[in-house]
Amino acid sequence: MQLAIIGTGYVGLVTGTCFAETGNNVVCIDIDEKKIESLKQGKTPIYEPGLDVLLERNIKEKRLTFTTSLEDGIKDATVIFLALPTPPGKDGSADLQYVLDVAESLSKIITRYTVVVNKSTVPVGTAEKVSAALGRRLDKSLFDVVSNPEFLREGVAVDDFLKPDRVVIGTSSDRARKVMDELYQPFVRQGNPIYFMDERSSEMTKYAANSYLAMRISFMNEMANLCEKAGANVDWVRIGMGADSRIGKRFLFPGIGYGGSCFPKDVQALAHTALEMDYDYKLVNVVMHVNQLQKKILGAKVKNYFGSDLSGLTFAIWGLSFKPETDDIRDAPSLELINELSAAGASLRVFDPEGMNNVRQIMGDKVYYAEDQYDALTGASALIIVTEWSEFRNPDFDRISEVLVHPAIFDGRNVYSLDKMQTLGFYYESIGRSVVHPKVRETLAMPQGESPIRERGTLD
């Protein structure tokens, strides 16, 4: 099938590359000339495991091409995907400017029947707006507009696309349904479902899914805070809860708040949609409030230990991206922590395997960018763990202890067991668990072999 993908951001690039991998001829379109030239050379602008291999292979096989020309890019397309940014406005609403502007442009150059697909995360009613924009110049027989939300998780987006849990397609057109069904059949050969529904329900499904997952995260963060006050261990609480088949184990790991390209924006957009429809969606608003407060938890722990004035102190931060296996720092808790500790007078030495260049663009020389995780420790009064990259899970603790001015670790992701920290002699604060003092042993530690590996969230 001949496909055009408009927008080569995270979603557009993964979508285009994966469709090419299944034999389709795909043209990816973007107005950024430097990005397009780089992509033509097989260089991906984002870090996503496995994407570079597929990109290079499909460019070589000439199934995947790139252009800055909208007219050239869509001229042979049977299906056009809109994978454009929908950034949040000041009121939390999704900005549809890019989507509707492209729809307006397409209305001038489409000459035969084409399925136009909203792949961007968009609010309820967007399919109707895109249809209206196209219909100002095009006969209704020349197009159908379909809602096809993505459910990709950064860090495993390629696998999620090639082996989806489900595919959601919103359309009221039998003709468009047949095209989309044919397109997605190679991805559901193992029996995972394609759900066809109306456009508005499809659009709402994406917001509902992400907001529910964000709610689970915020619930567990609140539970962790309560466990600390009650003397309970949130790890045991999580395990006991997750064993209930009605609840399940996923998205129950506490931490220091969610971030990324998807959850913050989508929860805000759902709240704004509710306001537009004169509905007070109290739970969604509470989720956002809890998340914002949770991002301050780690800074508060550091200040409680060292005092509110951190002048003259240096701290090492491991992890900057909002989660492992991505360089995405959008709404990352690390940014809030850096600003808070810096404002209190602290100097910061930071390390992240992939996210440092993105942080540098925002923070400049406000922090020291370490060569590696151990370089970050030099002269540091304590280690602060913000993102649970695999390489942080079993570090050289003897080296950490030797370099740190104080043998103190503040862990925002519960990477280490309490027993291990007690044995190693660290002062150790985590989330929802007892504080480990070098001479105080935790009565109930984590079960043997338990590893707090969090689920990865979806992206826009």
C-alpha positions, 0 to 999 in steps of 0.5 A, spaced: 500 500 500 502 507 498 502 511 505 504 518 506 506 520 514 506 527 515 510 529 521 516 525 523 516 526 530 516 520 535 509 517 533 510 519 525 517 516 524 515 509 528 509 509 524 512 510 518 518 505 519 514 500 521 509 500 516 515 500 511 517 494 515 511 490 513 512 491 505 508 498 504 511 504 500 512 509 505 513 517 504 515 521 510 514 528 510 516 534 514 518 541 513 524 541 517 529 540 511 535 538 516 531 533 519 529 530 512 536 530 510 539 527 516 533 521 515 535 520 508 542 518 511 539 513 515 540 518 522 534 518 527 533 524 531 530 520 537 533 515 541 528 509 540 531 502 541 531 498 534 528 504 530 535 505 527 536 498 524 529 498 521 530 505 518 536 503 515 534 497 512 527 500 509 531 506 506 536 501 503 530 497 500 527 503 498 520 502 501 521 508 506 523 515 503 523 522 505 521 529 503 519 536 505 514 537 499 507 535 501 504 535 494 510 530 492 509 526 498 502 524 498 501 524 490 501 516 490 498 515 497 492 511 498 492 513 506 495 519 509 497 519 516 497 526 520 502 525 525 503 532 527 504 535 534 498 537 538 501 541 544 497 543 550 495 551 550 495 555 557 488 552 559 490 545 557 487 544 551 490 541 545 492 545 540 490 543 533 493 548 529 498 544 525 493 538 524 487 543 521 493 547 517 495 541 514 488 538 512 487 545 509 493 544 505 491 537 503 484 539 501 488 543 495 492 537 492 488 531 493 485 528 487 483 521 488 479 517 494 484 518 500 483 515 507 486 521 512 488 518 518 488 522 525 494 519 528 496 524 533 492 524 540 487 529 539 480 531 543 473 528 541 470 531 535 477 533 531 475 528 526 469 532 524 473 538 524 478 535 519 473 533 515 470 540 515 477 543 513 477 538 507 470 538 505 471 546 504 474 544 497 473 537 496 467 533 494 465 528 500 467 522 495 474 523 495 476 522 502 474 519 509 477 521 515 479 516 520 481 516 528 487 511 529 490 513 536 497 510 537 498 506 544 506 506 544 511 506 550 517 510 549 523 505 549 519 499 546 515 503 541 517 499 535 515 492 539 508 496 541 507 497 533 509 491 530 505 487 536 500 491 538 495 489 544 490 492 540 488 497 534 483 502 535 480 505 529 474 510 529 470 510 522 463 511 520 465 509 513 465 502 510 470 503 505 475 506 509 474 500 514 476 495 509 482 499 507 484 500 514 483 493 516 487 490 510 493 495 512 493 492 519 492 485 518 499 483 518 500 486 525 494 482 528 496 475 525 496 472 532 489 474 534 490 481 537 484 485 536 482 490 531 476 494 534 472 498 530 468 504 533 465 511 531 470 516 531 468 520 537 469 513 541 476 512 538 478 519 540 476 518 547 479 511 548 486 514 547 485 520 553 481 515 557 487 509 557 492 514 558 489 518 564 487 511 567 494 509 567 496 516 570 491 515 575 494 509 578 501 512 578 498 518 582 494 513 587 500 509 588 504 515 589 499 517 595 499 510 598 507 510 598 507 517 602 501 514 607 506 508 608 512 512 610 507 515 615 504 509 617 511 505 618 508 500 612 512 498 606 509 500 599 513 494 596 509 489 600 503 493 599 504 493 591 505 486 591 499 484 595 495 489 591 497 486 584 496 479 586 488 481 585 486 479 578 481 485 578 487 490 579 493 487 576 501 488 577 502 493 572 503 501 573 503 500 581 510 502 582 511 508 586 516 514 584 516 521 583 511 523 578 510 521 571 512 525 565 514 525 558 510 527 552 503 523 553 501 523 560 501 530 562 498 533 556 493 528 555 490 528 562 490 536 561 486 535 555 481 530 558 480 535 563 479 541 558 474 537 554 470 535 560 470 543 562 468 544 555 462 539 556 460 543 562 462 536 566 467 537 573 471 531 572 474 531 579 478 525 579 482 527 573 484 534 576 486 531 583 491 526 579 494 532 576 495 535 583 498 529 586 503 528 580 505 536 581 506 535 588 510 528 588 515 531 583 517 535 589 518 529 594 525 528 593 527 535 593 524 535 600 527 529 603 534 532 601 532 538 604 530 535 610 536 531 611 541 537 609 537 543 611 533 548 607 540 552 605 544 547 600 549 553 599 556 549 598 553 542 597 554 538 591 549 533 589 550 527 584 543 526 580 543 519 576 538 519 571 534 525 567 529 522 562 522 521 564 523 514 564 529 509 562 530 507 554 528 514 552 532 521 551 525 524 552 525 529 558 518 533 557 515 534 564 521 530 567 521 530 574 529 531 574 527 538 571 523 540 577 528 537 582 534 541 578 531 547 579 529 546 586 536 544 589 539 550 585 535 555 588 537 552 594 544 554 593 546 547 591 551 545 585 549 539 581 553 534 577 548 530 573 548 524 568 544 520 564 545 515 558 541 519 553 538 525 555 543 530 557 543 533 550 536 535 551 537 537 558 543 542 556 538 545 551 534 547 557 539 548 563 545 550 559 551 551 564 546 551 570 549 544 572 555 539 570 554 534 565 558 528 567 562 523 563 559 517 566 555 515 572 561 515 577 564 522 574 557 525 577 559 523 584 566 527 585 565 531 591 558 530 591 555 530 598 549 525 596 547 521 590 540 522 588 537 517 583 531 520 579 531 515 573 532 507 573 536 506 568 539 498 568 546 501 569 544 504 575 541 497 578 548 494 580 553 499 581 560 499 584 557 501 591 564 501 594 566 506 589 560 510 591 561 510 598 569 512 597 567 518 593 561 521 596 562 526 602 556 523 606 554 515 604 547 518 603 543 515 597 536 518 595 532 514 591 526 516 587 525 509 584 526 504 589 532 501 585 535 498 591 533 493 597 533 496 604 537 490 606 542 491 601 543 498 603 543 497 611 548 491 609 552 496 605 552 502 611 548 507 607 543 512 609 538 511 604 531 514 603 526 511 598 519 512 596 514 509 601 519 505 605 522 506 611 529 510 612 535 506 612 540 508 617 547 505 618 545 502 625 538 500 624 535 494 620 529 494 616 525 488 619 521 486 613 525 487 606 523 486 599 522 479 598 528 475 595 529 476 587 523 482 587 525 487 582 522 494 581 521 494 574 516 499 572 511 499 566 513 504 560 508 509 559 505 511 552 507 517 547 504 521 543 
